[in-house]
Structures are given as structure tokens and as C-alpha cells.
Amino acid sequence: MARIQLVTDVSKWGLLKWPAQTRPRLIGFALLMAAATVAFGLWSADYVLNQSASVAFNLVVITANMMMMLVAAFLQTVLIADLFFAGPWRERVFLGLKVPDGEIDPVAVEDRNAEFVIALLLLVIANAFALNVAAGGFLDFYHNEGFFQVRLRADSASERIAALEDMADPINNEIWERPGLQDAVVARFGDVDLEVRKRALWNAGRMKIQPARPQILALLERDDEDPGVRAEAAVALGKLGDDTAARRTIEAVLERTTDSDLQVGCLRALGLMASPLTVSTLARHSASTDEPVMLHALWALGRIRHPSSRKVVKELLDTEPTGVTQCATLDAFKMVANAEDTVWARREFQRVSPELDCQMVTWDDREGTLHYIVWGETVRIKLLKIVANTNPFDHRDWIQRLVNDSGESWRVREVADEILKQMNKANR
């Protein structure tokens, strides 16, 4: 089997000899190829960035650009060699013309292979740089924005969604502030596909596109809009941070809508904002007969961590709720309780059944963050955590007794032991 060899002898390449038959022809073809390369490069840059909807076809176009650039650089190198290398280099070395038999070559011509290859490499780099500058920094723009914009123009909704997902990947966070990329996301708010619109709204929140607030608010306020889209709009506003106009709009929509999914979306947004000014609204919905709405209202109250939210949650606990309502209320209270509540928590710990358990309820958002609406653990563990979150050092002996109590459930003993470890670590 023949081995592949690197041929460095220019005379053996056999490339583009016809355009180099004469110097005028070589000059003409070198200029023509350079002009064609620039023209095709400018056209392809405009097409790829503003019209193309196919990444695969873009690769073909970019490859064609590279091939034309290589040909142009090669012809330019041959022309430079013809002009500056001593003797009839083009005729003797590049074209391989021989002196007729019986005649003596009056000039000894050196191959200059190394110089030719170096000049070719330099011209390839120079042509690539010049073409990129002429196209307005096409390569950098395509890498950071154009690639995503092309995919967002694809006919397939799944491809547009995939583009938005890749864009929101934390690995790409350095390009999130590029105005062109943000505009491309906002443009998808009006996509014909509902799932694309939802994903675009999520991206706006994930990427912190603050200029998109007016468009997101407009979508949320539209009663004729799909409830799922409006719910995503609310969550996007929540991820953008607390804002008076956004908060009031979300509360207004929450009060007037009867759609459960939209209510949950609004409550998630208020929970993400965690503003004490929403406590009264959340308090009303914590008494909702719609379980998901009630659970998310309590979750949001717990995230606020303000005396006003503690007051609401404590009043709910005083009504002695049962079932999932008790579980969600205790989870909220874990976050808002203060040192005054530890005695109550210990008393409740002794009173409730060790077998009283809670089923986990979560919200797995689009970026993969798992929000625990209700923790899957026993009621006694929730009460133990209330003590741990408020005033554990004054109750160290009680926590130690739980660890040592062989009659206590292993889950309670394990949590108590972990609390002691954290306390010891804090004292170091």
C-alpha cells in the first residue's frame, strides 16, 4: 500500500498552470480571482446572517469561500514569485518548461520551495483577515450571534427551540448581553409556535434581557393570549427581578384570572421576586381550594422571609391544617420562623405522629433548577428544622438527645446529627 507523502516541491504540484502560462494572463486571473473572492464573501456574509435558515448549507457556503480564498492566495503567490524570484522561475519551476535539447540554459534557476510555501501561508492568512474585515467581522459575528440567528429562522419549531436552549446554556453567558442576540430572542415572542414563544420568554428571564420588559408585560396583560404563554411571561418577569410595574401587573392578572396554570405562573414570579409588598396577595391565595395555587402561594411566602409573611404563615398554622396544606405551611414556616417559635416547634414535635409524612412537590424549571414546593419528609423533621433554622444553640441538648434516642426514627436521628455537625462547624 502506497504511503501518503507531503510534497514540498512546487514544480510537482501541478496546480493552476494554465492561468500562469503568461505573466499578463497570471496578473489578470489573480486580480479576477481576488475580486470574485471578495464579492462572493460579501454576498455570502449577507446571505448567511440575514436570510439563511440552514446551518448545513452555511457550512457549504463558508467552505466555498475558503476554497476561493485559497485559489486567490495561490495565484497571488505565483505572481509574487514570478515578479521577485530571480530568473525565469515561473517558466522553469512552476510550469516545468525545459530548455530544448542541444541548448544551454543561460540562467540557473533555484526552486525556492521554502520561500514559496511561506509566502503562500502568509497570503492565505492575509486574505482571510482582509475578507473578514471587509465582511464586517463576519467570523466573530457568526460564531457569537449568527449561528443562533440562523437556527432561529429554521422552518422546524424543534430546531428553533433547540437554538434557544443552546443559547441559554451557562457556557454561553458571555454573549448574553449582545444586543443582536437579545433582539433575536425578543423577536421569537411572536413565533407561530407556542412552545417556541414559551422558550423565548424563558430565555429573556434567564439571560436577564431587561429591555424586553415592555414586550413581556404586554404579553402578560393580553387576555386573548394563551394562558401558558402568559404564565411563562410572568415567570420571565420574576427572573428579571423585582420591579414595581411588573409586580403590580402580575398581581392584577393573578386576581382576575381563573386559569390555574396562569395563577401558578404568577405565584412563581412573585416567589422569585420575593417582595414583602406581595404578602397580602399571597395570603389570599394561600387559602385557595386549588391545591397547586395554594402550594405555590405558601412557597412564595416562605421565600419572602419577612416578618409580615411570618405573621400570615403562623396564623395559618394556628388553624391546625392537615394533609398537604400542613406540609406546605410548615415548609414555609421553616423559612420565616424566628427564635420565639422554637418552643412551639418542640411542643408540636412531641405531639404529632412520627408516621405523619409529606409527599414531595417540586417545580423543575427549564434551566434544570429544582424548586422544592413541598419537601418529602416527615412532619417531625420539618419541626426539627424549624428549631435548627431559628435558635439551635439554645436547644443543643434536646437535639443531642434525639441523636442518642434509639427509639427515635433513623430519619430524625440522621437529620439531628447533621444539624449538630453544622453547629460544631459554625463554632470553629
Order of alpha helices (4+ residues) and beta strands (2+ residues): alpha-alpha-alpha-alpha-alpha-alpha-alpha-alpha-alpha-alpha-alpha-alpha-alpha-alpha-alpha-alpha-alpha-beta-beta-alpha-alpha-alpha
